[in-house]
Amino acid sequence: IQKTYELQNAKFLLYFVNELINLSESMHHHPEIFIDHTTVTITLYTKDLNDVTELDLEMSQKIDEIIEDINIIRFR
């Protein structure tokens, strides 16, 4: 699974990456993360199986929730 997120500014980028790292540690599952200015591309797959698993899907959903939190903060 690969998804790209466009963050509004560096403040939101830092928040997003920090939350993403915390999530990765808590799930013991580490995506590939590519950052280009305020654009973040995340690739999720289970390296041992070289395939997408339920864990990848769960993490993808949690990453989307982090983005939802940022959007709520942004519009306050």
Distance bins in CASP14 RR format, pairs under 12 A and 6 or more apart:
PFRMAT RR
TARGET T0000
AUTHOR 0000-0000-0000
RMODE 2
METHOD distances of the structure
MODEL  1
1 31 0 0 0 0 1 0 0 0 0 0 0
1 32 0 0 0 0 0 1 0 0 0 0 0
1 41 0 0 0 0 0 1 0 0 0 0 0
1 42 0 0 0 0 1 0 0 0 0 0 0
1 43 1 0 0 1 0 0 0 0 0 0 0
1 44 1 0 1 0 0 0 0 0 0 0 0
1 45 1 0 0 1 0 0 0 0 0 0 0
1 46 0 0 0 0 0 1 0 0 0 0 0
1 51 0 0 0 0 0 1 0 0 0 0 0
1 52 1 0 1 0 0 0 0 0 0 0 0
1 53 0 0 0 0 0 1 0 0 0 0 0
1 54 0 0 0 0 0 1 0 0 0 0 0
1 55 0 0 0 0 0 1 0 0 0 0 0
1 56 1 0 1 0 0 0 0 0 0 0 0
1 57 1 0 0 1 0 0 0 0 0 0 0
1 58 0 0 0 0 0 1 0 0 0 0 0
1 59 0 0 0 0 1 0 0 0 0 0 0
1 60 1 0 1 0 0 0 0 0 0 0 0
1 61 0 0 0 0 0 1 0 0 0 0 0
1 63 0 0 0 0 1 0 0 0 0 0 0
1 64 0 0 0 0 0 1 0 0 0 0 0
2 31 0 0 0 0 1 0 0 0 0 0 0
2 32 0 0 0 0 1 0 0 0 0 0 0
2 33 0 0 0 0 0 1 0 0 0 0 0
2 34 0 0 0 0 1 0 0 0 0 0 0
2 40 0 0 0 0 0 1 0 0 0 0 0
2 41 1 0 0 1 0 0 0 0 0 0 0
2 42 1 0 0 1 0 0 0 0 0 0 0
2 43 1 0 1 0 0 0 0 0 0 0 0
2 44 1 0 0 1 0 0 0 0 0 0 0
2 45 0 0 0 0 1 0 0 0 0 0 0
2 52 0 0 0 0 0 1 0 0 0 0 0
2 56 0 0 0 0 0 1 0 0 0 0 0
2 60 0 0 0 0 1 0 0 0 0 0 0
2 63 0 0 0 0 0 1 0 0 0 0 0
3 20 0 0 0 0 0 1 0 0 0 0 0
3 31 0 0 0 0 1 0 0 0 0 0 0
3 32 0 0 0 0 0 1 0 0 0 0 0
3 33 0 0 0 0 0 1 0 0 0 0 0
3 34 0 0 0 0 0 1 0 0 0 0 0
3 39 0 0 0 0 0 1 0 0 0 0 0
3 40 0 0 0 0 1 0 0 0 0 0 0
3 41 1 0 0 1 0 0 0 0 0 0 0
3 42 1 0 1 0 0 0 0 0 0 0 0
3 43 0 0 0 0 1 0 0 0 0 0 0
3 44 0 0 0 0 1 0 0 0 0 0 0
3 56 0 0 0 0 0 1 0 0 0 0 0
3 57 0 0 0 0 0 1 0 0 0 0 0
3 59 0 0 0 0 0 1 0 0 0 0 0
3 60 1 0 0 1 0 0 0 0 0 0 0
3 61 0 0 0 0 0 1 0 0 0 0 0
3 63 1 0 0 1 0 0 0 0 0 0 0
3 64 0 0 0 0 1 0 0 0 0 0 0
3 66 0 0 0 0 0 1 0 0 0 0 0
3 67 0 0 0 0 1 0 0 0 0 0 0
4 33 0 0 0 0 0 1 0 0 0 0 0
4 34 0 0 0 0 1 0 0 0 0 0 0
4 35 0 0 0 0 0 1 0 0 0 0 0
4 36 0 0 0 0 1 0 0 0 0 0 0
4 38 0 0 0 0 0 1 0 0 0 0 0
4 39 1 0 0 1 0 0 0 0 0 0 0
4 40 1 0 0 1 0 0 0 0 0 0 0
4 41 1 0 1 0 0 0 0 0 0 0 0
4 42 1 0 0 1 0 0 0 0 0 0 0
4 43 0 0 0 0 0 1 0 0 0 0 0
4 63 0 0 0 0 0 1 0 0 0 0 0
4 67 0 0 0 0 0 1 0 0 0 0 0
5 12 0 0 0 0 1 0 0 0 0 0 0
5 13 0 0 0 0 1 0 0 0 0 0 0
5 15 0 0 0 0 0 1 0 0 0 0 0
5 16 1 0 0 1 0 0 0 0 0 0 0
5 17 0 0 0 0 0 1 0 0 0 0 0
5 19 0 0 0 0 0 1 0 0 0 0 0
5 20 0 0 0 0 1 0 0 0 0 0 0
5 31 0 0 0 0 0 1 0 0 0 0 0
5 33 0 0 0 0 0 1 0 0 0 0 0
5 34 0 0 0 0 0 1 0 0 0 0 0
5 35 0 0 0 0 0 1 0 0 0 0 0
5 36 0 0 0 0 0 1 0 0 0 0 0
5 38 0 0 0 0 1 0 0 0 0 0 0
5 39 1 0 0 1 0 0 0 0 0 0 0
5 40 1 0 1 0 0 0 0 0 0 0 0
5 41 1 0 0 1 0 0 0 0 0 0 0
5 42 1 0 0 1 0 0 0 0 0 0 0
5 60 0 0 0 0 0 1 0 0 0 0 0
5 63 0 0 0 0 1 0 0 0 0 0 0
5 64 0 0 0 0 1 0 0 0 0 0 0
5 66 0 0 0 0 1 0 0 0 0 0 0
5 67 1 0 1 0 0 0 0 0 0 0 0
5 68 0 0 0 0 0 1 0 0 0 0 0
5 70 0 0 0 0 1 0 0 0 0 0 0
5 71 0 0 0 0 0 1 0 0 0 0 0
6 12 0 0 0 0 1 0 0 0 0 0 0
6 13 0 0 0 0 1 0 0 0 0 0 0
6 16 0 0 0 0 0 1 0 0 0 0 0
6 35 0 0 0 0 0 1 0 0 0 0 0
6 36 0 0 0 0 0 1 0 0 0 0 0
6 37 0 0 0 0 1 0 0 0 0 0 0
6 38 1 0 0 1 0 0 0 0 0 0 0
6 39 1 0 1 0 0 0 0 0 0 0 0
6 40 0 0 0 0 1 0 0 0 0 0 0
6 41 0 0 0 0 0 1 0 0 0 0 0
6 67 0 0 0 0 1 0 0 0 0 0 0
6 70 0 0 0 0 0 1 0 0 0 0 0
6 71 0 0 0 0 0 1 0 0 0 0 0
7 13 1 0 1 0 0 0 0 0 0 0 0
7 14 0 0 0 0 1 0 0 0 0 0 0
7 15 0 0 0 0 1 0 0 0 0 0 0
7 16 1 0 1 0 0 0 0 0 0 0 0
7 17 0 0 0 0 1 0 0 0 0 0 0
7 19 0 0 0 0 0 1 0 0 0 0 0
7 20 0 0 0 0 0 1 0 0 0 0 0
7 35 0 0 0 0 1 0 0 0 0 0 0
7 36 0 0 0 0 0 1 0 0 0 0 0
7 37 0 0 0 0 1 0 0 0 0 0 0
7 38 1 0 1 0 0 0 0 0 0 0 0
7 39 1 0 0 1 0 0 0 0 0 0 0
7 40 1 0 0 1 0 0 0 0 0 0 0
7 41 0 0 0 0 0 1 0 0 0 0 0
7 66 0 0 0 0 0 1 0 0 0 0 0
7 67 0 0 0 0 1 0 0 0 0 0 0
7 70 1 0 0 1 0 0 0 0 0 0 0
7 71 0 0 0 0 0 1 0 0 0 0 0
7 73 0 0 0 0 0 1 0 0 0 0 0
7 74 0 0 0 0 1 0 0 0 0 0 0
8 14 0 0 0 0 0 1 0 0 0 0 0
8 15 0 0 0 0 0 1 0 0 0 0 0
8 16 0 0 0 0 0 1 0 0 0 0 0
8 37 0 0 0 0 0 1 0 0 0 0 0
8 38 1 0 0 1 0 0 0 0 0 0 0
8 39 0 0 0 0 0 1 0 0 0 0 0
8 67 0 0 0 0 0 1 0 0 0 0 0
8 70 0 0 0 0 1 0 0 0 0 0 0
8 71 0 0 0 0 1 0 0 0 0 0 0
8 73 0 0 0 0 0 1 0 0 0 0 0
8 74 1 0 0 1 0 0 0 0 0 0 0
8 75 0 0 0 0 0 1 0 0 0 0 0
9 15 0 0 0 0 0 1 0 0 0 0 0
9 16 0 0 0 0 0 1 0 0 0 0 0
9 37 0 0 0 0 0 1 0 0 0 0 0
9 38 1 0 0 1 0 0 0 0 0 0 0
9 70 0 0 0 0 0 1 0 0 0 0 0
9 73 0 0 0 0 0 1 0 0 0 0 0
9 74 0 0 0 0 1 0 0 0 0 0 0
10 16 0 0 0 0 0 1 0 0 0 0 0
10 17 0 0 0 0 0 1 0 0 0 0 0
10 35 0 0 0 0 0 1 0 0 0 0 0
10 37 0 0 0 0 1 0 0 0 0 0 0
10 38 1 0 0 1 0 0 0 0 0 0 0
10 39 0 0 0 0 0 1 0 0 0 0 0
10 40 0 0 0 0 0 1 0 0 0 0 0
11 17 0 0 0 0 0 1 0 0 0 0 0
11 18 0 0 0 0 0 1 0 0 0 0 0
11 38 0 0 0 0 1 0 0 0 0 0 0
11 70 0 0 0 0 1 0 0 0 0 0 0
11 73 0 0 0 0 1 0 0 0 0 0 0
11 74 0 0 0 0 1 0 0 0 0 0 0
12 18 0 0 0 0 0 1 0 0 0 0 0
12 19 0 0 0 0 0 1 0 0 0 0 0
12 38 1 0 0 1 0 0 0 0 0 0 0
12 39 0 0 0 0 0 1 0 0 0 0 0
12 40 0 0 0 0 0 1 0 0 0 0 0
12 66 0 0 0 0 0 1 0 0 0 0 0
12 67 0 0 0 0 1 0 0 0 0 0 0
12 69 0 0 0 0 0 1 0 0 0 0 0
12 70 1 0 1 0 0 0 0 0 0 0 0
12 71 0 0 0 0 1 0 0 0 0 0 0
12 72 0 0 0 0 0 1 0 0 0 0 0
12 73 1 0 0 1 0 0 0 0 0 0 0
12 74 1 0 0 1 0 0 0 0 0 0 0
12 75 0 0 0 0 0 1 0 0 0 0 0
13 19 0 0 0 0 0 1 0 0 0 0 0
13 20 0 0 0 0 0 1 0 0 0 0 0
13 33 0 0 0 0 0 1 0 0 0 0 0
13 35 1 0 0 1 0 0 0 0 0 0 0
13 36 0 0 0 0 0 1 0 0 0 0 0
13 37 0 0 0 0 1 0 0 0 0 0 0
13 38 1 0 1 0 0 0 0 0 0 0 0
13 39 0 0 0 0 1 0 0 0 0 0 0
13 40 1 0 0 1 0 0 0 0 0 0 0
13 66 0 0 0 0 0 1 0 0 0 0 0
13 67 0 0 0 0 0 1 0 0 0 0 0
13 70 0 0 0 0 1 0 0 0 0 0 0
14 20 0 0 0 0 0 1 0 0 0 0 0
14 21 0 0 0 0 0 1 0 0 0 0 0
14 35 0 0 0 0 0 1 0 0 0 0 0
14 38 0 0 0 0 0 1 0 0 0 0 0
14 40 0 0 0 0 0 1 0 0 0 0 0
14 70 0 0 0 0 0 1 0 0 0 0 0
15 21 0 0 0 0 0 1 0 0 0 0 0
15 22 0 0 0 0 0 1 0 0 0 0 0
15 38 0 0 0 0 0 1 0 0 0 0 0
15 40 0 0 0 0 0 1 0 0 0 0 0
15 66 0 0 0 0 1 0 0 0 0 0 0
15 67 0 0 0 0 0 1 0 0 0 0 0
15 69 0 0 0 0 1 0 0 0 0 0 0
15 70 1 0 0 1 0 0 0 0 0 0 0
15 71 0 0 0 0 0 1 0 0 0 0 0
15 72 0 0 0 0 0 1 0 0 0 0 0
15 73 1 0 0 1 0 0 0 0 0 0 0
15 74 0 0 0 0 0 1 0 0 0 0 0
16 22 0 0 0 0 0 1 0 0 0 0 0
16 23 0 0 0 0 0 1 0 0 0 0 0
16 33 0 0 0 0 0 1 0 0 0 0 0
16 35 0 0 0 0 1 0 0 0 0 0 0
16 38 0 0 0 0 1 0 0 0 0 0 0
16 39 0 0 0 0 0 1 0 0 0 0 0
16 40 1 0 0 1 0 0 0 0 0 0 0
16 42 0 0 0 0 1 0 0 0 0 0 0
16 63 0 0 0 0 1 0 0 0 0 0 0
16 64 0 0 0 0 0 1 0 0 0 0 0
16 65 0 0 0 0 0 1 0 0 0 0 0
16 66 1 0 0 1 0 0 0 0 0 0 0
16 67 1 0 0 1 0 0 0 0 0 0 0
16 68 0 0 0 0 0 1 0 0 0 0 0
16 69 0 0 0 0 1 0 0 0 0 0 0
16 70 1 0 0 1 0 0 0 0 0 0 0
16 71 0 0 0 0 0 1 0 0 0 0 0
16 73 0 0 0 0 0 1 0 0 0 0 0
16 74 0 0 0 0 0 1 0 0 0 0 0
17 23 0 0 0 0 0 1 0 0 0 0 0
17 24 0 0 0 0 0 1 0 0 0 0 0
17 31 0 0 0 0 0 1 0 0 0 0 0
17 33 1 0 0 1 0 0 0 0 0 0 0
17 34 0 0 0 0 0 1 0 0 0 0 0
17 35 1 0 0 1 0 0 0 0 0 0 0
17 38 0 0 0 0 0 1 0 0 0 0 0
17 39 0 0 0 0 0 1 0 0 0 0 0
17 40 1 0 0 1 0 0 0 0 0 0 0
17 42 0 0 0 0 0 1 0 0 0 0 0
17 63 0 0 0 0 0 1 0 0 0 0 0
17 66 0 0 0 0 1 0 0 0 0 0 0
17 70 0 0 0 0 0 1 0 0 0 0 0
18 24 0 0 0 0 0 1 0 0 0 0 0
18 25 0 0 0 0 0 1 0 0 0 0 0
18 33 0 0 0 0 0 1 0 0 0 0 0
18 40 0 0 0 0 0 1 0 0 0 0 0
18 66 0 0 0 0 1 0 0 0 0 0 0
18 70 0 0 0 0 0 1 0 0 0 0 0
19 25 0 0 0 0 0 1 0 0 0 0 0
19 26 0 0 0 0 0 1 0 0 0 0 0
19 40 0 0 0 0 0 1 0 0 0 0 0
19 62 0 0 0 0 1 0 0 0 0 0 0
19 63 0 0 0 0 1 0 0 0 0 0 0
19 64 0 0 0 0 0 1 0 0 0 0 0
19 65 0 0 0 0 1 0 0 0 0 0 0
19 66 1 0 1 0 0 0 0 0 0 0 0
19 67 0 0 0 0 1 0 0 0 0 0 0
19 68 0 0 0 0 0 1 0 0 0 0 0
19 69 1 0 0 1 0 0 0 0 0 0 0
19 70 0 0 0 0 1 0 0 0 0 0 0
19 73 0 0 0 0 0 1 0 0 0 0 0
20 26 0 0 0 0 0 1 0 0 0 0 0
20 27 0 0 0 0 0 1 0 0 0 0 0
20 29 0 0 0 0 0 1 0 0 0 0 0
20 30 0 0 0 0 1 0 0 0 0 0 0
20 31 1 0 0 1 0 0 0 0 0 0 0
20 32 0 0 0 0 0 1 0 0 0 0 0
20 33 1 0 0 1 0 0 0 0 0 0 0
20 35 0 0 0 0 0 1 0 0 0 0 0
20 40 1 0 0 1 0 0 0 0 0 0 0
20 41 0 0 0 0 0 1 0 0 0 0 0
20 42 1 0 0 1 0 0 0 0 0 0 0
20 44 0 0 0 0 0 1 0 0 0 0 0
20 59 0 0 0 0 1 0 0 0 0 0 0
20 60 0 0 0 0 0 1 0 0 0 0 0
20 62 0 0 0 0 1 0 0 0 0 0 0
20 63 1 0 0 1 0 0 0 0 0 0 0
20 64 0 0 0 0 0 1 0 0 0 0 0
20 65 0 0 0 0 0 1 0 0 0 0 0
20 66 1 0 0 1 0 0 0 0 0 0 0
20 67 0 0 0 0 0 1 0 0 0 0 0
20 69 0 0 0 0 0 1 0 0 0 0 0
20 70 0 0 0 0 0 1 0 0 0 0 0
21 27 0 0 0 0 0 1 0 0 0 0 0
21 29 0 0 0 0 0 1 0 0 0 0 0
21 30 0 0 0 0 1 0 0 0 0 0 0
21 31 0 0 0 0 0 1 0 0 0 0 0
21 33 0 0 0 0 1 0 0 0 0 0 0
21 35 0 0 0 0 0 1 0 0 0 0 0
21 40 0 0 0 0 0 1 0 0 0 0 0
21 42 0 0 0 0 0 1 0 0 0 0 0
21 63 0 0 0 0 0 1 0 0 0 0 0
21 66 0 0 0 0 0 1 0 0 0 0 0
22 30 0 0 0 0 0 1 0 0 0 0 0
22 62 0 0 0 0 0 1 0 0 0 0 0
22 63 0 0 0 0 0 1 0 0 0 0 0
22 66 0 0 0 0 1 0 0 0 0 0 0
23 29 0 0 0 0 1 0 0 0 0 0 0
23 30 0 0 0 0 1 0 0 0 0 0 0
23 31 0 0 0 0 1 0 0 0 0 0 0
23 33 0 0 0 0 0 1 0 0 0 0 0
23 42 0 0 0 0 0 1 0 0 0 0 0
23 44 0 0 0 0 0 1 0 0 0 0 0
23 55 0 0 0 0 0 1 0 0 0 0 0
23 58 0 0 0 0 0 1 0 0 0 0 0
23 59 1 0 0 1 0 0 0 0 0 0 0
23 60 0 0 0 0 0 1 0 0 0 0 0
23 61 0 0 0 0 0 1 0 0 0 0 0
23 62 1 0 1 0 0 0 0 0 0 0 0
23 63 1 0 0 1 0 0 0 0 0 0 0
23 64 0 0 0 0 0 1 0 0 0 0 0
23 65 0 0 0 0 1 0 0 0 0 0 0
23 66 1 0 0 1 0 0 0 0 0 0 0
23 67 0 0 0 0 0 1 0 0 0 0 0
23 69 0 0 0 0 0 1 0 0 0 0 0
24 30 1 0 1 0 0 0 0 0 0 0 0
24 31 1 0 0 1 0 0 0 0 0 0 0
24 32 0 0 0 0 0 1 0 0 0 0 0
24 33 0 0 0 0 1 0 0 0 0 0 0
24 42 0 0 0 0 0 1 0 0 0 0 0
24 44 0 0 0 0 0 1 0 0 0 0 0
24 55 0 0 0 0 0 1 0 0 0 0 0
24 56 0 0 0 0 0 1 0 0 0 0 0
24 59 1 0 0 1 0 0 0 0 0 0 0
24 62 0 0 0 0 1 0 0 0 0 0 0
24 63 0 0 0 0 1 0 0 0 0 0 0
24 66 0 0 0 0 0 1 0 0 0 0 0
25 31 0 0 0 0 0 1 0 0 0 0 0
25 59 0 0 0 0 0 1 0 0 0 0 0
26 58 0 0 0 0 0 1 0 0 0 0 0
26 59 0 0 0 0 0 1 0 0 0 0 0
26 62 0 0 0 0 1 0 0 0 0 0 0
27 44 0 0 0 0 0 1 0 0 0 0 0
27 46 0 0 0 0 0 1 0 0 0 0 0
27 53 0 0 0 0 0 1 0 0 0 0 0
27 54 0 0 0 0 0 1 0 0 0 0 0
27 55 1 0 0 1 0 0 0 0 0 0 0
27 56 0 0 0 0 0 1 0 0 0 0 0
27 57 0 0 0 0 0 1 0 0 0 0 0
27 58 1 0 0 1 0 0 0 0 0 0 0
27 59 1 0 1 0 0 0 0 0 0 0 0
27 60 0 0 0 0 0 1 0 0 0 0 0
27 61 0 0 0 0 0 1 0 0 0 0 0
27 62 1 0 0 1 0 0 0 0 0 0 0
27 63 0 0 0 0 0 1 0 0 0 0 0
28 46 0 0 0 0 0 1 0 0 0 0 0
28 55 0 0 0 0 1 0 0 0 0 0 0
28 59 0 0 0 0 0 1 0 0 0 0 0
29 42 0 0 0 0 0 1 0 0 0 0 0
29 44 1 0 0 1 0 0 0 0 0 0 0
29 45 0 0 0 0 0 1 0 0 0 0 0
29 46 1 0 0 1 0 0 0 0 0 0 0
29 47 0 0 0 0 1 0 0 0 0 0 0
29 48 0 0 0 0 0 1 0 0 0 0 0
29 52 0 0 0 0 0 1 0 0 0 0 0
29 53 0 0 0 0 1 0 0 0 0 0 0
29 54 0 0 0 0 0 1 0 0 0 0 0
29 55 1 0 1 0 0 0 0 0 0 0 0
29 56 1 0 0 1 0 0 0 0 0 0 0
29 57 0 0 0 0 0 1 0 0 0 0 0
29 58 0 0 0 0 1 0 0 0 0 0 0
29 59 1 0 1 0 0 0 0 0 0 0 0
29 60 0 0 0 0 0 1 0 0 0 0 0
29 62 0 0 0 0 0 1 0 0 0 0 0
29 63 0 0 0 0 0 1 0 0 0 0 0
30 42 0 0 0 0 0 1 0 0 0 0 0
30 43 0 0 0 0 0 1 0 0 0 0 0
30 44 0 0 0 0 1 0 0 0 0 0 0
30 45 0 0 0 0 0 1 0 0 0 0 0
30 46 0 0 0 0 0 1 0 0 0 0 0
30 47 0 0 0 0 1 0 0 0 0 0 0
30 55 0 0 0 0 0 1 0 0 0 0 0
30 56 0 0 0 0 0 1 0 0 0 0 0
30 59 0 0 0 0 1 0 0 0 0 0 0
31 40 0 0 0 0 0 1 0 0 0 0 0
31 41 0 0 0 0 1 0 0 0 0 0 0
31 42 1 0 1 0 0 0 0 0 0 0 0
31 43 1 0 0 1 0 0 0 0 0 0 0
31 44 1 0 1 0 0 0 0 0 0 0 0
31 45 0 0 0 0 1 0 0 0 0 0 0
31 46 0 0 0 0 0 1 0 0 0 0 0
31 47 0 0 0 0 0 1 0 0 0 0 0
31 52 0 0 0 0 0 1 0 0 0 0 0
31 55 0 0 0 0 0 1 0 0 0 0 0
31 56 0 0 0 0 1 0 0 0 0 0 0
31 59 1 0 0 1 0 0 0 0 0 0 0
31 60 0 0 0 0 1 0 0 0 0 0 0
31 62 0 0 0 0 0 1 0 0 0 0 0
31 63 0 0 0 0 1 0 0 0 0 0 0
32 40 0 0 0 0 0 1 0 0 0 0 0
32 41 0 0 0 0 1 0 0 0 0 0 0
32 42 1 0 0 1 0 0 0 0 0 0 0
32 43 1 0 1 0 0 0 0 0 0 0 0
32 44 1 0 0 1 0 0 0 0 0 0 0
32 45 0 0 0 0 1 0 0 0 0 0 0
32 47 0 0 0 0 1 0 0 0 0 0 0
32 56 0 0 0 0 0 1 0 0 0 0 0
33 39 0 0 0 0 0 1 0 0 0 0 0
33 40 1 0 0 1 0 0 0 0 0 0 0
33 41 1 0 0 1 0 0 0 0 0 0 0
33 42 1 0 1 0 0 0 0 0 0 0 0
33 43 0 0 0 0 1 0 0 0 0 0 0
33 44 0 0 0 0 0 1 0 0 0 0 0
33 63 0 0 0 0 0 1 0 0 0 0 0
34 40 1 0 0 1 0 0 0 0 0 0 0
34 41 1 0 1 0 0 0 0 0 0 0 0
34 42 1 0 0 1 0 0 0 0 0 0 0
34 43 1 0 0 1 0 0 0 0 0 0 0
35 41 0 0 0 0 1 0 0 0 0 0 0
35 42 0 0 0 0 1 0 0 0 0 0 0
38 70 0 0 0 0 0 1 0 0 0 0 0
40 63 0 0 0 0 1 0 0 0 0 0 0
40 66 0 0 0 0 0 1 0 0 0 0 0
40 67 0 0 0 0 1 0 0 0 0 0 0
40 70 0 0 0 0 0 1 0 0 0 0 0
41 63 0 0 0 0 0 1 0 0 0 0 0
42 56 0 0 0 0 0 1 0 0 0 0 0
42 59 0 0 0 0 1 0 0 0 0 0 0
42 60 0 0 0 0 1 0 0 0 0 0 0
42 62 0 0 0 0 0 1 0 0 0 0 0
42 63 1 0 0 1 0 0 0 0 0 0 0
42 64 0 0 0 0 0 1 0 0 0 0 0
42 66 0 0 0 0 0 1 0 0 0 0 0
42 67 0 0 0 0 0 1 0 0 0 0 0
43 52 0 0 0 0 0 1 0 0 0 0 0
43 56 0 0 0 0 1 0 0 0 0 0 0
43 59 0 0 0 0 0 1 0 0 0 0 0
43 60 0 0 0 0 0 1 0 0 0 0 0
43 63 0 0 0 0 0 1 0 0 0 0 0
44 51 0 0 0 0 0 1 0 0 0 0 0
44 52 1 0 0 1 0 0 0 0 0 0 0
44 53 0 0 0 0 1 0 0 0 0 0 0
44 54 0 0 0 0 0 1 0 0 0 0 0
44 55 0 0 0 0 1 0 0 0 0 0 0
44 56 1 0 1 0 0 0 0 0 0 0 0
44 57 0 0 0 0 1 0 0 0 0 0 0
44 58 0 0 0 0 1 0 0 0 0 0 0
44 59 1 0 1 0 0 0 0 0 0 0 0
44 60 1 0 1 0 0 0 0 0 0 0 0
44 61 0 0 0 0 0 1 0 0 0 0 0
44 62 0 0 0 0 0 1 0 0 0 0 0
44 63 0 0 0 0 1 0 0 0 0 0 0
44 64 0 0 0 0 0 1 0 0 0 0 0
45 51 1 0 0 1 0 0 0 0 0 0 0
45 52 1 0 1 0 0 0 0 0 0 0 0
45 53 1 0 0 1 0 0 0 0 0 0 0
45 55 0 0 0 0 1 0 0 0 0 0 0
45 56 1 0 1 0 0 0 0 0 0 0 0
45 57 0 0 0 0 0 1 0 0 0 0 0
45 59 0 0 0 0 0 1 0 0 0 0 0
45 60 0 0 0 0 0 1 0 0 0 0 0
46 52 1 0 0 1 0 0 0 0 0 0 0
46 53 1 0 1 0 0 0 0 0 0 0 0
46 54 0 0 0 0 1 0 0 0 0 0 0
46 55 1 0 0 1 0 0 0 0 0 0 0
46 56 1 0 0 1 0 0 0 0 0 0 0
46 57 0 0 0 0 0 1 0 0 0 0 0
46 58 0 0 0 0 0 1 0 0 0 0 0
46 59 0 0 0 0 0 1 0 0 0 0 0
47 53 0 0 0 0 0 1 0 0 0 0 0
47 55 0 0 0 0 0 1 0 0 0 0 0
47 56 0 0 0 0 0 1 0 0 0 0 0
48 55 0 0 0 0 0 1 0 0 0 0 0
48 56 0 0 0 0 0 1 0 0 0 0 0
49 55 0 0 0 0 0 1 0 0 0 0 0
49 56 0 0 0 0 1 0 0 0 0 0 0
50 56 0 0 0 0 0 1 0 0 0 0 0
51 57 0 0 0 0 0 1 0 0 0 0 0
52 58 0 0 0 0 0 1 0 0 0 0 0
52 59 0 0 0 0 0 1 0 0 0 0 0
52 60 0 0 0 0 1 0 0 0 0 0 0
53 59 0 0 0 0 1 0 0 0 0 0 0
53 60 0 0 0 0 0 1 0 0 0 0 0
54 60 0 0 0 0 0 1 0 0 0 0 0
54 61 0 0 0 0 0 1 0 0 0 0 0
55 61 0 0 0 0 0 1 0 0 0 0 0
55 62 0 0 0 0 0 1 0 0 0 0 0
56 62 0 0 0 0 0 1 0 0 0 0 0
56 63 0 0 0 0 0 1 0 0 0 0 0
57 63 0 0 0 0 0 1 0 0 0 0 0
57 64 0 0 0 0 0 1 0 0 0 0 0
58 64 0 0 0 0 0 1 0 0 0 0 0
58 65 0 0 0 0 0 1 0 0 0 0 0
59 65 0 0 0 0 0 1 0 0 0 0 0
59 66 0 0 0 0 0 1 0 0 0 0 0
60 66 0 0 0 0 0 1 0 0 0 0 0
60 67 0 0 0 0 0 1 0 0 0 0 0
61 67 0 0 0 0 0 1 0 0 0 0 0
61 68 0 0 0 0 0 1 0 0 0 0 0
62 68 0 0 0 0 0 1 0 0 0 0 0
62 69 0 0 0 0 0 1 0 0 0 0 0
63 69 0 0 0 0 0 1 0 0 0 0 0
63 70 0 0 0 0 0 1 0 0 0 0 0
64 70 0 0 0 0 0 1 0 0 0 0 0
64 71 0 0 0 0 0 1 0 0 0 0 0
65 71 0 0 0 0 0 1 0 0 0 0 0
65 72 0 0 0 0 0 1 0 0 0 0 0
66 72 0 0 0 0 0 1 0 0 0 0 0
66 73 0 0 0 0 0 1 0 0 0 0 0
67 73 0 0 0 0 0 1 0 0 0 0 0
67 74 0 0 0 0 0 1 0 0 0 0 0
68 74 0 0 0 0 0 1 0 0 0 0 0
68 75 0 0 0 0 0 1 0 0 0 0 0
69 75 0 0 0 0 0 1 0 0 0 0 0
69 76 0 0 0 0 0 1 0 0 0 0 0
70 76 0 0 0 0 0 1 0 0 0 0 0
END
